[in-house]
Amino acid sequence: MNIHQYYPIDVVNGPGTRCTLFVSGCVHQCPGCYNKSTWRLNSGVLFTQEMENQIIADLNDTKIPRQGLTLSGGDPLHPQNVPEVLKLVKRVNAECEGKDIWMWTGYLLSELTPEQQDVVDLINVLIDGKFVQALADPALVWRGSSNQVVHKLR
């Protein structure tokens, strides 16, 4: 899996202070997307074990408490990203007590493959649906367009 950016401290992409990871690869390629540079799977840099370890360390940092991890992109549920994302969310759940996981995807919850659903079963909040420029509304909380849904899963 490749990533475009990792923010160890982020207050924009979900509630509270968070760690945010933007992965590469998106099949949706929505017109008006603000993050087109993440569409290609081979763009960005390789997600390494060292980066995964850093995310876990940052989430457990007591000097700068984080509420949780945000996964965005690109699309964390792109089929080629699912194995690495699943490994990461399992590790966050096992090693980062009390931290929540938020994820944005262009896929609809109702159309996920079993492998994608395995990931979603381990997160707290999923914002699903493609960005639709005609439905864009800057007043929406956590969504870019009104067709997108915030699913509070656990």
N, C-alpha and C positions, 0 to 999 in steps of 0.2 A: 504494500500500500504506500502511496505517496501522500504527502501533506503539503499544504501551501503555507500555513502559518500556525504557530502555537503561541497563545497569549497566556502566560502564567498568572496574570492578574487582569481580569476583565469584569466590567460592571455594566456591559451593554447587552450581552447575548444570554439573557436569562436573569433570574432574580439574584440579588446579593452579589458578593464578590465571588468570581468563579475562575476556573481554568477553562480555556476554550481552544478547541482543536478544529481547524478547517482542513478537511481531507480533499484529495484530488479525485476527479471522476464524477461526471454527471451525464446521464443519458437524456435527461429532460430538456436541457438547453432552452429554458424559458425565455421568450422575448422580453427584454427589459431587465433581465437578471443583473443584479449589482455585482456579481462575483464570477463573471465569465472566464476569468483567468484560471478558475479551478475546474473547468469542464473536462479537460484532457486527463486521462488516467496517468499518463507519464509526466505530467507537469509537476512542478514543485520539487521536493526532495524526498528521499526515502524515509519512511517511518521506521526508526530503529528501536532496538531493545533499550538503548540508552535514553531515547526520548520517552518511551513508555515508563521507564523507571523515574524519569524526571517528573512526569505528570503525577505519579503516585506520591513522590516526595513533596511536590507542591501542594497537593490536596491534603496532605498530612502536616503541613507546615503550621505550627502553632503561633508563629510571629505574625503571619498574615492569614487569618482564618478564611477559608473558602467554603461557600455553601455547597459547591459541587462542580461537576464537569459538564460542559456544553460541547456537543458534537455537531458540526455543520460542514459546509463545503461549498462546492461539490455536493456530493450526497454520500453520507455515511453508509446508507443502505444499498449503494451500487453493488451489484453482485460480487465484483472483485474486491471490494472493501470489507464485506461482511465477515470473513474469517478473522482479520486483524481487529476489527471493531468489536466482535464478540469476545475475543481474548481480552481486550482492554476493559470492556464493561464488566466482565467476570472478575477481573483483578480489582477494579475499583470497588465493586460490591464486597469483595472478600477482605480488602486491606484498608479501606477508607470509610470507617464507621460513620454513619450519619450523613454521608454526602449523597446528594441527589444527582441524577443524570438527565439532562435535557438533550433532545435531538430534533433536528430539522431534516425533513426528507421531502422529495417531490412525489414519492409514492403515496398512495392512499392506504390507510390502515387496512381497509377491506380487501386490498389486492396484494398483500405481502406474500412472498413465498414462505415456505416453512423455515428456511434458513434465516430470512429477514425477521420473521416472527420470533425466532429464538433470541435475537438481539433485543427486540422490542419488549419481550417478556422480562428483561432485566433492567429496564430504564424506568424513570418516573414520569417523564412528560415527553410526548411526541407531538410535534407540530407537523402535520402532513398536508400534502397537496402541492401541486405545481404553482409557481407564482404566475398570476394572470394579470398582465399589465392593465387591462381595462377595469379590473376590480381592485387595483392598488389604492390603498388608503393609509396615509401616514399617521392617522389617529389610532390605528389598530395596535393593540398591545401584543407583542411577540409574533405578529404576522405581517406579511407584506401585502397580501391581498385577501379580500373577504371570503374567498372560497376555502382558504386554509383553516384547519381546525386544530385547536389546542386540546389534546387528549391527556387528561390527568389520569395516569394509569395506576399509580400506587403512591 
